[in-house]
Structures are given as structure tokens and as C-alpha cells.
Amino acid sequence: MNDIDLSPEFYVEFSRGAGSDSGSIYHVTRHKDGARFSAQVARFFITPRIPAEGVFPHKRLDCFVIDKGRVPEPERLAGILFETLKKHGAIDEPAWLQWYVAEERGGKPHGNVLDFE
């Protein structure tokens, strides 16, 4: 699985890894001339089934919204994401769905990271 449409406004880039699946959610803006602009609005991670004391074995889907302006209802986007991933066989029940609103606080390069040439 690579790209999955969540709705006319959102799509997912999804990658499956060895024991850990993750992806990014993008908001799509379509212009009158046919051009489209995509902006990353969230990231998500699926934790595999890990039996823990006091709960039944289950998967966990964590959705981190990073653009509250384009995603005013993080819980709605997380729910749509869960149902879509479930439909595509990437997650099943029982599962715990958790959503967050994350704020970037800064960053800096370590080593030769940027190439403006």
C-alpha cells in the first residue's frame, strides 16, 4: 500500500515495516486550473499487538495532527483514518485509537543536511 484516499480532501502515504506500520496524512487543495497542492497535516503509527497486564491483546493507532488549521477536528480525522485502514486490512479490532495535536517547537541540522544548490 502506498497512497490511500481518505476523502476528497485527505489522502494517506502509508508504509508497512517489520512490525511497525506508519504514514502521513495530507490535505489536498485543488485549484481552478487543475493544479493541486498537498500539505502534510498529520502522522500516524500502528503499534503491533502486545499483550499487556490488565488489558486484552490489541493494536494501537496513534494519530498526531500537526496542522490544526486544516484539521479542526482531529478526532474525526483519526476515526476516518481508522476505518479506512481497517477496510484495507492494515488494522483490525480490537484496537485503541488515540489522537493528539502536536506542535513543532523547532529543529536544527546535524551534519550536512540542506542542499540549496
N, C-alpha and C positions, 0 to 999 in steps of 0.2 A: 504494500500500500504506500502510495506517495501522497497524492492530493485527494482530499475528500471534501465535497461541498457540504457545509452545514446548513446554509440558507443562501438566498440571493446576495446577502451582504457579507457572509463569512465563509472562509474555507480553511482547511487544515493541511499542513505539511506534517506527515506522520512517518516516523521511522521505528522499526522494530529491532530491538537489540537482544543480546544474550541475557535474558532475564529482566530486562528493563526496557520499556517502550516509552517514547516521548514524542513531543511535537510542538509546533507553534500554530497559533490561530491568527489569521489575517483578516482584516476588514478591507472590503473592496469598494472603491469609489469609481463609478463609471461616468465618463464624460460624454457629452452630446456627440463629439466627433468619433466615438467608438473606442477611444483610449481608455485604459483602466489603470488605476493606481492602487497598489496594495500596501497596507501598513500593518506591521505586526502589533497585535493588541493583547496577546496572552501566550503563555507557555503552559504545557501540561506534562505530567509524568504519571505513568501507571506502575504501581508497585505490585510485584507478583504476590501470589498467595503465601502468606507467612502465618503459621498458626501462632497465636499469642495467648497468654493466660487470660482467661475471663471473657474471651470473645471467640466466635466461630471463625474458622479459616475464611478469609475473604481477600479480594483485591482492593486496592485503593487508587482512586483517581484524584489527583491534586491539580487544580487549575488556578494559575497565577495571572490575574489580569494586570496588565502594565499600562493600559490606556483607558482610564475611566471615562474620558470624554467620548470615545467611540463605543464604549461598553458601559452604559449607565446602570445595567442590571447584571452584575457578574453571576448571580445565582441562576439567571435564565440561560446565559451562555453556557455555563457549566452543565446545566441539565440537558441542553441541546447536544452538547459535546458527548455526554454520557450515552444518550440514546443513539446517536449516530455511530459511535464506536461500538456499541453493543450490536447494532444492526450489521456492522461489518466484521463481527467476530473478534474484535480486539479486546473486549472486556465482557464479563458476564456477571450475573448475580450469584452469590451475594457480593456486594461491593460497597465501599464507603466513598462518597463523593464529597470533596472539600473544596471550597473556593476561597481565594484570597484577593486582595487588592494590594499589589506591590508597587513600591516607589523606588525608582532608580536614584541612588544617592551620589553617584559619581563613579569614576574609574580612571585608570591610567595604564599606559602600555608598559610592559616589561620586556625589554629586548626590542628587536626590530619588527614592529607590528604594522605600522602605517606606511603605505606606498602611494604617494601623491604624484608620482612622475608618470 
